Amino acid sequence: MQSLFILIIQIIDLYIWIIIINAILSWLVAFNVINLHNQFVYQIARALDGMTEPVLRPIRNILPDLGGIDISPIALIFGLFFVQNLIREYALSGALFGG
């Protein structure tokens, strides 16, 4: 059972990196460092957006408007860190299984 929890933690780690890469890519596009007219860059941006937007959209609806600053990725990353810590604390220590 511990292997399953370790796999979940690793998937969460991967998703955190996807969120970070998506945020950096959006900044690079916003500051015209990279161009979405490049088909490869566009496909990567669209794929990353498709993976993160369904999770970030509800968070954006809850958070107050900060005048163009989007802190929803930070809130999501903190939430994922919290979930990881819960898994580590309870499942991997054996507290849930009496061990």
C-alpha positions as CSV (number, residue, x, y, z in Angstrom):
1,M,0.0,0.0,0.0
2,Q,2.9,2.3,0.6
3,S,3.9,2.0,-3.0
4,L,0.6,3.5,-4.0
5,F,1.0,6.5,-1.7
6,I,4.6,7.0,-3.0
7,L,3.2,7.0,-6.6
8,I,0.5,9.5,-5.7
9,I,3.2,11.8,-4.1
10,Q,5.3,11.5,-7.3
11,I,2.3,12.3,-9.5
12,I,1.6,15.4,-7.3
13,D,5.3,16.4,-7.7
14,L,5.0,16.1,-11.5
15,Y,1.8,18.2,-11.5
16,I,3.5,20.9,-9.4
17,W,6.3,21.1,-12.0
18,I,3.6,21.3,-14.8
19,I,2.0,24.3,-12.9
20,I,5.4,26.0,-12.5
21,I,6.3,25.5,-16.2
22,N,2.9,26.8,-17.3
23,A,3.3,29.9,-15.2
24,I,6.8,30.6,-16.5
25,L,5.6,30.0,-20.1
26,S,2.7,32.4,-19.7
27,W,5.1,35.1,-18.4
28,L,7.4,34.6,-21.3
29,V,4.5,34.9,-23.7
30,A,3.2,38.0,-21.9
31,F,6.6,39.7,-22.1
32,N,7.0,38.8,-25.8
33,V,10.1,36.7,-25.1
34,I,8.6,33.8,-27.0
35,N,5.9,33.8,-29.6
36,L,2.8,31.7,-29.9
37,H,2.9,31.9,-33.7
38,N,5.5,29.2,-33.5
39,Q,3.5,26.0,-33.8
40,F,5.6,23.9,-31.4
41,V,5.4,26.6,-28.7
42,Y,1.7,27.0,-29.2
43,Q,1.1,23.2,-28.9
44,I,3.1,23.1,-25.6
45,A,1.3,26.1,-24.2
46,R,-2.1,24.7,-25.2
47,A,-1.2,21.3,-23.6
48,L,0.0,22.8,-20.4
49,D,-3.1,25.1,-20.3
50,G,-5.3,22.1,-20.8
51,M,-3.7,20.3,-17.9
52,T,-3.8,23.2,-15.4
53,E,-6.8,25.3,-16.4
54,P,-9.6,23.0,-15.1
55,V,-8.0,23.0,-11.7
56,L,-7.0,26.7,-11.6
57,R,-10.4,28.1,-12.8
58,P,-12.3,27.3,-9.6
59,I,-9.5,28.7,-7.5
60,R,-9.6,31.9,-9.5
61,N,-13.3,32.2,-8.9
62,I,-12.7,32.0,-5.1
63,L,-9.7,34.3,-4.9
64,P,-10.2,38.1,-4.9
65,D,-9.2,40.1,-7.9
66,L,-5.7,41.5,-7.4
67,G,-5.6,43.8,-10.4
68,G,-4.1,41.5,-13.0
69,I,-1.9,39.4,-10.7
70,D,-2.9,35.7,-10.8
71,I,-2.0,34.0,-7.6
72,S,-4.1,30.9,-8.3
73,P,-1.0,28.7,-9.2
74,I,0.6,29.6,-5.9
75,A,-2.6,28.7,-4.0
76,L,-2.8,25.4,-5.9
77,I,0.8,24.6,-5.2
78,F,0.3,25.2,-1.5
79,G,-2.8,23.0,-1.5
80,L,-0.9,20.2,-3.3
81,F,2.0,20.5,-0.7
82,F,-0.6,20.2,2.0
83,V,-2.0,17.0,0.4
84,Q,1.5,15.6,0.0
85,N,2.2,16.3,3.7
86,L,-1.0,14.6,4.8
87,I,-0.2,11.5,2.8
88,R,3.3,11.4,4.2
89,E,2.2,12.0,7.7
90,Y,-0.6,9.6,7.9
91,A,-0.3,7.0,5.2
92,L,3.4,6.5,5.0
93,S,3.9,6.5,8.8
94,G,1.4,3.7,9.1
95,A,-0.9,5.6,11.3
96,L,-3.9,4.7,9.2
97,F,-3.0,1.0,9.2
98,G,-2.2,0.6,12.9
99,G,1.5,0.0,12.2
